[in-house]
Amino acid sequence: MKPQTRCTLAPSLAAGVLLALASQAFAQSSAPLLEPKPSFQPGMYETESRNSAFQDQPVKSRTCIASEDFDAFRQETMAQYQKSPQFVKDCQLSDTRTLPNGFAFAMQCKGTKTILTYRFGKDMVSGTIDTLIVSAPKYSSSILTMMRRVGDCPGQQSGRPL
């Protein structure tokens, strides 16, 4: 079962926060990140995700993330959305917004607004997906995913990109 947590903000407050963040994310343009860039190292990551709508049901997994560095991780993440025929048909993607330790972007799909934020630290990546269901804000949720590097991917030379 996937680990998930419950949002503790009042639904109207959560909706307001999401709308404010979405408008900021849509207003930003993507620009090259000035030095220093957040660190990212490819490898095997243990992940744990928690959804605010389903407390006490965390989801744990292991995944190989082969992105060469922060820029590649960012480009590959955005490309997954931009190249998806279903996503392009039903949703509008904002430009990315640069953060001191990561990046964020927003998307608007039929009936939902979503903000995705990635933050990087030494051998760690955290991702947050905040989704506002416009017609039913009380059912909106937030998913937090923590990823911790635990080694190299199969076939990867120690500490090097695949």
DOSE-754388 format. One line per 4 residues: number of its first residue (from 0); their letters; for each residue x, y, z of N, C-alpha, C. Coordinates in pm, 1 decimal, always signed. Each point is the difference from the previous one (the first is absolute). Example, Ala and Ser with C-alpha at 12.3 -4.5 7.8 and 13.67 -1.06 7.14 Angstrom:
<tipas>
0 = AS = +1319.0,-569.0,+780.0,-89.0,+119.0,+0.0,+90.0,+120.0,+0.0; -35.0,+105.0,-72.0,+82.0,+119.0,+6.0,-77.0,+109.0,+73.0
</tipas>
This chain:
<tipas>
0 = MKPQ = +84.2,-117.0,+0.0,-84.2,+117.0,+0.0,+88.4,+122.9,+0.0; -46.0,+104.2,-61.2,+75.6,+124.3,-7.6,-19.0,+80.2,+128.3; +111.2,+55.5,+56.0,-14.4,+83.4,+118.6,-61.6,+132.8,-38.8; -88.4,+48.9,+80.3,-63.1,+127.5,-28.8,-32.9,+69.0,+130.4
4 = TRCT = -6.6,+134.2,-5.3,-32.9,+76.4,+119.3,-119.5,+88.0,-26.6; -57.9,+49.9,+103.6,-120.4,+83.9,-8.8,+40.9,+145.8,+9.2; -56.9,+82.3,-84.5,+24.5,+143.8,+2.6,-62.4,+57.4,+125.8; +75.9,+81.7,+73.5,-51.2,+55.2,+124.4,-53.0,+141.8,-17.2
8 = LAPS = +14.8,+60.2,-117.6,-52.0,+133.6,-23.6,-150.2,-7.7,-23.4; -68.6,+102.8,+38.2,-142.4,+8.0,-30.8,-14.4,+0.5,-151.6; -102.8,-67.2,-54.6,-13.2,-7.9,-146.1,+2.0,+135.6,-68.5; -66.8,+99.9,+55.8,-1.8,+130.8,-66.0,+137.8,+63.8,+2.4
12 = LAAG = +74.2,-19.5,+109.1,+135.9,+53.1,+7.2,+89.2,-73.5,-98.5; -12.2,-132.0,-5.1,+80.7,-79.5,-93.5,-29.4,+42.6,-143.7; -127.7,+21.3,-31.4,-37.2,+41.5,-134.6,+60.5,+136.0,-32.2; -3.1,+91.4,+95.5,+57.4,+132.6,-21.1,+149.5,-6.1,-23.7
16 = VLLA = +68.1,-82.9,+77.8,+144.5,-15.8,-15.6,+31.4,-57.4,-137.2; -73.8,-103.7,-40.4,+23.3,-60.3,-131.0,-23.8,+99.9,-112.6; -106.5,+76.3,+10.3,-27.9,+98.4,-104.8,+108.7,+105.7,-7.5; +47.4,+44.8,+114.7,+107.0,+100.3,+1.5,+127.5,-56.4,-61.9
20 = LASQ = +34.4,-122.5,+37.5,+119.8,-61.4,-55.4,-14.1,-25.5,-149.1; -118.0,-43.1,-41.0,-22.3,-26.6,-142.4,+15.3,+126.8,-81.4; -56.5,+110.2,+48.2,+10.6,+124.0,-76.3,+144.8,+46.3,-7.2; +76.3,-19.2,+109.1,+141.4,+35.7,-3.2,+75.7,-89.4,-97.0
24 = AFAQ = -26.5,-130.0,+5.3,+72.4,-93.1,-86.3,-31.5,+26.4,-146.2; -124.8,+29.8,-32.9,-34.3,+27.7,-138.2,+61.8,+130.3,-47.8; +21.0,+94.7,+90.0,+53.9,+130.2,-38.2,+150.8,-4.7,-21.8; +67.0,-98.9,+52.4,+144.8,-8.7,-10.7,+40.3,-52.9,-137.6
28 = SSAP = +116.3,+37.8,-43.8,+53.3,-56.7,-122.9,+121.6,-82.8,+36.1; +25.4,-101.0,-82.5,+116.1,-81.7,+31.0,+124.5,+76.6,-42.0; +99.2,-6.3,+83.6,+125.7,+67.4,-27.1,+110.7,-89.2,+51.1; +115.4,+8.7,-59.3,+109.8,-82.2,+49.4,+27.2,+31.7,+146.8
32 = LLEP = +28.3,-101.0,+75.2,+28.2,+16.0,+141.8,+142.3,+50.6,+16.1; +16.6,+106.5,+75.4,+132.1,+53.6,+25.5,+69.0,-86.3,+104.3; +131.0,-0.3,-0.9,+76.4,-78.0,+96.7,-23.6,+51.2,+139.6; +10.0,-74.7,+103.0,+19.4,-145.1,-6.3,-132.3,-71.5,-22.6
36 = KPSF = +5.4,-104.2,-78.0,-118.7,-80.6,-27.4,-16.9,-102.7,+110.5; -123.1,-42.6,+21.8,-20.4,-108.1,+97.3,+76.6,-123.9,-43.5; +47.0,-75.8,+96.1,+73.8,-121.4,-33.9,-97.2,-114.2,-23.1; +35.1,-85.3,-93.1,-75.3,-122.2,-25.2,+98.1,-104.4,-47.6
40 = QPGM = -12.9,-120.7,+51.1,+86.6,-109.5,-41.8,-88.0,-115.2,-45.9; +26.3,-52.1,-120.8,-79.3,-112.9,-47.3,+23.5,-121.7,+88.5; -95.7,-89.9,-1.0,+16.7,-123.1,+75.7,-132.1,-60.8,+40.9; +9.9,-98.0,+89.8,-117.5,-68.3,+53.0,-52.1,+81.4,+118.3
44 = YETE = -129.4,+28.2,-2.5,-63.3,+79.5,+105.4,-111.6,-80.7,+65.2; -3.9,+3.4,+132.4,-114.9,-51.3,+73.6,-98.9,+114.6,+9.5; -125.3,-29.0,-28.0,-100.7,+104.9,+4.3,-110.0,-36.4,+98.5; -59.0,+102.2,+56.6,-119.6,-15.5,+82.2,-92.8,+114.9,-34.0
48 = SRNS = -122.8,-34.0,-35.8,-99.5,+100.9,-34.9,-115.1,-6.0,+98.4; -50.3,+117.4,+33.1,-114.6,+10.9,+90.7,-100.7,+96.0,-61.7; -126.2,-42.1,-1.2,-108.7,+79.9,-54.6,-84.0,+52.7,+114.7; -25.7,+130.2,-0.1,-75.3,+61.9,+108.6,-142.3,-54.9,+11.2
52 = AFQD = -52.4,-55.5,-106.9,-136.5,-53.2,+1.9,-6.7,-142.4,+55.2; +113.5,-65.5,+13.9,+2.5,-138.4,+47.2,+109.8,-15.9,+103.9; -26.4,+43.5,+119.0,+99.5,-8.5,+106.6,+29.9,-146.0,+31.0; +116.8,-22.6,+53.2,+41.9,-132.8,+45.1,+6.8,-102.4,-112.4
56 = QPVK = +14.9,+44.6,-123.4,+14.6,-92.1,-112.1,+119.1,+41.7,-86.3; +121.2,+1.0,+56.4,+115.1,+41.7,-80.4,+32.4,-102.5,-109.4; +55.7,+49.4,-107.4,+44.3,-87.2,-108.8,+151.9,+9.3,-5.1; +63.8,-114.7,+4.2,+146.1,-4.5,-3.8,+43.8,-76.4,-124.1
60 = SRTC = +111.4,+44.2,-55.5,+53.6,-68.5,-117.6,+147.9,+33.9,-14.2; +61.0,-61.7,-97.7,+136.6,+31.0,-40.8,-4.4,+28.3,-148.2; +73.2,+101.4,-40.6,+0.9,+35.3,-141.4,+138.0,+49.3,-41.7; +36.0,-31.9,-121.9,+126.3,+47.3,-55.9,-27.3,+132.9,-70.1
64 = IASE = +70.1,+103.5,+41.6,-10.8,+131.0,-65.9,+133.8,+24.9,-67.4; -3.1,-2.4,-132.1,+124.0,+5.5,-77.3,+37.5,+139.6,-47.5; -77.2,+102.0,+33.3,+31.4,+136.0,-44.4,+143.5,+34.8,+38.1; +72.3,+57.5,-93.5,+141.2,+28.2,+20.9,+24.4,+104.1,+108.9
68 = DFDA = -85.5,+101.6,+6.3,+17.6,+107.3,+97.3,-134.1,+71.4,+19.0; +1.2,+108.0,+75.3,-122.0,+75.3,+27.2,-68.9,+45.8,-128.2; +76.6,+58.5,-92.8,-58.9,+49.8,-125.6,-67.3,-112.4,-77.3; +65.4,-115.1,-7.4,-58.1,-113.9,-71.6,-126.3,-48.7,+70.2
72 = FRQE = +1.3,-6.1,+133.0,-118.4,-42.1,+75.3,-116.6,+92.3,-32.7; +25.1,+128.6,+3.0,-104.1,+100.4,-28.6,-52.1,-14.5,-142.5; +90.8,-10.4,-97.4,-40.0,-12.0,-139.9,-77.7,-129.5,-25.4; +45.9,-110.8,+58.1,-66.6,-128.5,-19.7,-138.4,-1.5,+65.3
76 = TMAQ = -12.4,+62.1,+116.5,-129.3,+7.6,+67.4,-99.1,+78.2,-84.8; +40.0,+115.5,-48.4,-88.7,+83.1,-81.7,-34.8,-70.4,-131.1; +97.2,-67.1,-60.7,-22.9,-68.7,-127.3,-104.4,-110.4,+13.2; -4.2,-66.2,+115.3,-100.4,-105.5,+20.1,-140.7,+55.8,-15.3
80 = YQKS = -23.4,+118.5,+52.9,-132.1,+61.7,-12.3,-22.5,+55.4,-140.1; +100.3,+66.9,-55.3,-14.7,+65.5,-129.5,-19.2,-99.0,-114.3; +48.3,-122.9,+14.7,-8.1,-99.1,-106.8,-117.4,-96.1,+14.8; -75.8,+11.2,+105.6,-113.6,-88.8,+21.9,-120.3,+47.2,-80.6
84 = PQFV = -46.9,-78.3,-99.0,-113.5,+43.6,-82.1,-126.1,+28.5,+82.8; -29.1,-82.1,+99.6,-119.1,+22.4,+82.1,+14.2,+126.5,+82.8; +119.1,+22.5,+54.5,+22.5,+119.9,+80.3,-13.9,+125.2,-85.5; +64.3,+1.0,-115.7,-4.3,+116.2,-88.3,-143.5,+28.9,-44.0
88 = KDCQ = -78.7,-104.4,-17.2,-139.2,+16.0,-43.5,-85.7,+63.1,+110.0; +20.4,-39.4,+124.3,-90.0,+38.9,+108.9,+53.9,+105.1,+96.5; +127.7,+31.4,-6.5,+58.3,+87.2,+102.3,+87.7,+107.8,-61.8; +22.8,+104.1,+80.6,+90.6,+108.4,-39.4,+110.3,+6.5,+103.8
92 = LSDT = +122.8,+1.4,-45.5,+117.3,-2.5,+86.2,+62.8,+138.4,+6.4; +38.2,+42.0,+121.5,+68.9,+128.2,+14.3,+148.7,-18.0,-28.5; +69.8,+110.6,-7.0,+145.4,-5.2,-2.8,+47.4,-38.9,+139.3; +125.5,-40.4,+9.3,+52.8,-34.1,+131.2,+41.4,+126.0,+74.0
96 = RTLP = -7.4,-8.9,+130.4,+43.3,+109.2,+86.9,+121.6,-50.2,+76.5; +106.3,+75.1,-4.6,+122.6,-37.2,+67.9,-9.9,+33.4,+148.6; +39.0,-95.6,+82.4,+7.4,+18.9,+144.7,+146.6,-11.6,+41.0; +38.0,+52.5,+115.9,+140.7,-9.2,+41.6,+51.1,-144.6,+6.3
100 = NGFA = -87.4,-94.9,+31.9,+44.7,-138.7,+12.3,-81.5,-93.9,-89.1; -56.9,+51.7,-109.5,-78.0,-86.4,-86.9,-79.3,+76.4,-104.2; -119.1,-52.0,-31.2,-85.5,+63.8,-98.4,-145.1,-39.4,+25.4; -90.1,+76.9,-59.6,-142.8,-26.5,+12.3,-66.6,+35.4,-132.2
104 = FAMQ = -114.2,-61.9,-24.3,-81.2,+35.7,-114.9,-144.4,-34.4,+32.9; -89.3,+53.5,-79.2,-142.4,-21.8,+23.6,-64.1,-52.6,-126.5; -113.4,-64.8,+18.7,-78.4,-43.8,-114.7,-147.3,+18.7,+32.1; -73.0,+32.1,-102.4,-143.7,+13.6,+14.3,-63.5,-99.2,-96.3
108 = CKGT = -79.1,-89.2,+57.8,-73.5,-98.5,-77.5,-148.0,+24.0,+24.3; -82.9,-67.9,-73.0,-144.5,+17.9,+15.9,-39.8,-26.8,+144.3; -41.5,+104.6,+70.5,-49.7,-14.8,+136.0,+104.0,-5.3,+110.1; +128.5,+1.0,-35.8,+104.2,-4.7,+103.6,+112.0,+97.8,-30.4
112 = KTIL = +63.4,+42.6,+105.5,+122.5,+79.4,-9.3,+102.6,-72.1,+86.5; +119.7,-18.5,-53.4,+103.0,-76.6,+69.2,+131.7,+75.0,-2.8; +69.6,-1.1,+113.1,+133.1,+59.7,+9.8,+96.0,-109.6,+42.8; +107.8,-16.3,-75.9,+102.9,-98.7,+31.3,+126.8,+74.2,+38.4
116 = TYRF = +59.6,-40.1,+110.6,+121.1,+63.8,+50.1,+103.3,-106.4,+29.5; +121.8,+19.8,-47.8,+111.2,-90.9,+27.6,+108.4,+78.1,+72.6; +49.0,-56.9,+109.5,+108.1,+61.1,+78.9,+111.2,-102.4,+16.4; +124.4,+48.4,-6.9,+115.5,-88.8,+0.4,+92.3,+30.2,+117.0
120 = GKDM = +57.3,-104.8,+55.5,+101.6,+8.9,+103.8,+100.3,-111.3,-25.2; +98.2,-11.4,+83.2,+101.3,-104.0,-19.3,-65.6,-137.7,+5.2; +6.3,-72.6,-110.7,-54.7,-135.1,-12.2,-148.8,-8.5,+32.7; -71.1,+112.6,-11.7,-144.0,+3.1,+29.8,-73.0,+81.6,-107.2
124 = VSGT = -122.4,-41.7,-29.6,-89.7,+77.1,-85.6,-137.1,-9.5,+65.6; -67.0,+112.9,+12.3,-138.7,-4.1,+47.6,-87.3,+60.6,-108.6; -115.4,-58.5,-15.5,-95.8,+49.7,-97.7,-136.1,+16.1,+65.8; -66.5,+108.8,-31.4,-133.2,+24.5,+51.8,-93.0,+24.6,-117.8
128 = IDTL = -115.0,-66.1,+2.8,-103.6,+21.4,-100.0,-123.6,+48.4,+74.9; -34.9,+125.9,-18.8,-118.2,+58.2,+62.6,-108.5,+10.9,-107.3; -111.4,-68.5,+22.4,-108.6,-1.8,-97.9,-126.0,+61.3,+59.7; -52.0,+98.8,-69.6,-125.4,+64.6,+38.9,-109.0,-46.4,-96.4
132 = IVSA = -103.7,-59.9,+54.8,-116.1,-37.7,-79.6,-94.8,+119.7,+7.7; -12.0,+70.4,-109.7,-70.9,+127.8,-2.8,-144.0,-12.6,+47.8; -72.7,-100.5,-45.3,-141.6,-13.1,+35.0,-22.2,-58.5,+139.6; +105.0,-57.3,+59.2,-14.1,-61.3,+132.7,+130.1,+16.1,+78.8
136 = PKYS = +31.6,+123.3,+43.0,+127.7,+25.5,+67.0,+26.5,-89.0,+121.5; -104.1,-45.1,+68.4,+22.1,-83.2,+118.8,+61.1,-135.0,-36.9; -7.3,-39.4,-126.4,+59.6,-125.6,-44.7,+139.5,+20.0,-59.3; +49.2,+121.2,+3.0,+135.3,+28.1,-48.2,+100.0,-70.7,+89.4
140 = SSIL = +120.0,-22.3,-52.7,+99.1,-72.2,+79.8,+141.1,+43.9,-35.3; +91.0,-48.1,+80.8,+141.9,+26.3,-19.5,+73.6,-132.6,+15.1; +94.6,-25.4,-89.5,+82.1,-120.1,+7.7,+143.8,+44.0,+20.0; +61.5,-51.9,+104.4,+141.1,+26.7,+27.4,+77.5,-127.1,-28.6
144 = TMMR = +104.4,+10.2,-81.0,+86.9,-113.9,-28.7,+141.6,+37.0,+41.5; +56.4,-81.5,+86.0,+139.6,+16.5,+42.7,+81.3,-109.6,-66.0; +112.8,+38.3,-60.7,+87.9,-95.6,-66.1,+139.8,+13.7,+58.7; +55.6,-113.1,+41.4,+133.6,-1.5,+59.2,+87.7,-94.5,-81.3
148 = RVGD = +114.8,+50.6,-44.6,+91.5,-81.5,-79.6,+60.2,-108.1,+88.5; -7.4,-125.2,-47.9,+50.9,-113.0,+77.8,+110.3,-75.8,-71.4; +39.8,+45.2,-117.0,+106.8,-67.6,-72.5,-12.6,+24.5,-149.0; +72.4,-80.8,-73.1,+0.7,+11.2,-145.1,-105.6,-91.1,-60.7
152 = CPGQ = -40.6,+33.2,-120.5,-94.3,-83.7,-74.4,+75.4,-121.0,-55.2; -71.4,-108.5,-26.6,+67.2,-115.5,-61.4,+68.8,+42.9,-129.6; +124.6,-37.8,-16.0,+76.1,+34.0,-119.5,+64.4,+137.4,+4.0; -19.5,+73.9,+105.8,+56.7,+134.7,+12.0,+134.3,-10.7,+71.5
156 = QSGR = +101.4,+64.4,-57.3,+128.8,+6.4,+68.2,-19.0,+87.9,+123.2; +65.9,-32.4,+104.9,-17.8,+67.0,+128.9,+2.4,+152.0,-13.2; -113.5,+62.2,+37.9,-8.5,+145.6,+5.2,-4.6,+69.6,-133.3; -19.0,-71.8,-110.1,+1.4,+62.8,-131.7,-137.0,-10.6,-67.4
160 = PL = -27.7,+94.7,-91.8,-124.1,-8.8,-77.1,-2.6,-128.7,-81.7; -121.2,-46.7,-29.3,-15.3,-121.1,-81.8,+34.2,+28.7,-143.3
</tipas>
